[in-house]
Amino acid sequence: MEKARTHLLVDGSNVLQAWPETRALARRNREAAKALLMRRVAILHDHAGWRVTVVFDGRGSELHVEAVGGAADFACVHTPAGATADDVIERLVARAAEPGACLVATADQAERATVEAAGGAWCPPEDLARRIDIMDTGQSRRIGRANADAERRWRAGEGEAAP
């Protein structure tokens, strides 16, 4: 049986406050800090192929789900007022077909315990940042090598380089 694809669930406000760059930006412009967080986790969606759900606390009277970049497997969720990101994330893990494929990024130890009890995995915000940095660096190196190979072929007169 094939291993299930990782579903990263991010406690948005918690991670936003844990990362120094987003915390500092949030003091000036919370929406810009949220956008930075979304760009950073997009690396794992785009290059690792992970399903990503970032959940933020209370906004309006209903649950608001936005597909990021039109992707069905990358969502930004705002809970309804009165519900927390923790509540939504814990329910998503508990109801997942394969809870073991869920990885929750948060510094909240109570949320960690609930997620692990439901069969999901947990990582602290600092670990999430390291995973993103590793993926981003690796992808940059692959692109650099591909560009250098294409230029070598072009200079050698091999015509257009294949992607």
Secondary structure, DSSP 8 states (H G I E B T S, - for coil): ------EEEEEHHHHHHHSHHHHHHHHH-HHHHHHHHHHHHHHHHHHH--EEEEEES--SSS-EEEEGGG-TTEEEEE--TT--HHHHHHHHHHH-S-GGGEEEE-S-HHHHHHHHHTT-EEE-HHHHHHHHHHHHHHHHHHHHHHHHHHHHHHHTT--S---
